[in-house]
Amino acid sequence: MRAGVLAFVFTAAVVDCLNMEDPVIEKARKFVTGHKHGNICLEAFEDAEGIIGGFSHFDKHMETAETLAQKLAEATGKPMEELEKRILARLHEATEAARPTTEPEDEEGRKAALAKMRSPLHAMELCEFALRHHDEL
């Protein structure tokens, strides 16, 4: 009996913790999931994130911007060049914002900073940006 109660309390605490998400990401999630091309953008983001190799941040961002713009252009027939430029510029801005102002103290901190710079935006944030700009074009 006691184990059952503890399991219930633990499960409730874990579920509550999982629901506490960044409000910026939650706002973006609502927009993306409500957009008719939201799934296409998320799939494109996953495709771009799946590309592995010895890319620099710039090359990785170029691949991501091209993949997202291309998939959205295929779905809608709109040109992809301007959207690709805007996505790439947004990724570069986010990378600069993620760049640490001081040198990380240890190897783990350095790796975390590099990972954040390599993928500076959450999928929902980038897709919200891409879809809003796509709709403007």
Sequence and secondary structure as in RCSB ss.txt:
>XXXX:A:sequence
MRAGVLAFVFTAAVVDCLNMEDPVIEKARKFVTGHKHGNICLEAFEDAEGIIGGFSHFDKHMETAETLAQKLAEA
TGKPMEELEKRILARLHEATEAARPTTEPEDEEGRKAALAKMRSPLHAMELCEFALRHHDEL
>XXXX:A:secstr
 HHHHHHHHHHHHHHHHHH   HHHHHHHHHHHHSTTHHHHHHHHHHHHH  SS  HHHHHHHHHHHHHHHHHHH
H   SHHHHHHHHHHHHHHHHHHS SS  SSHHHHHHHHHHHHS S HHHHHHHHHHHHHH 
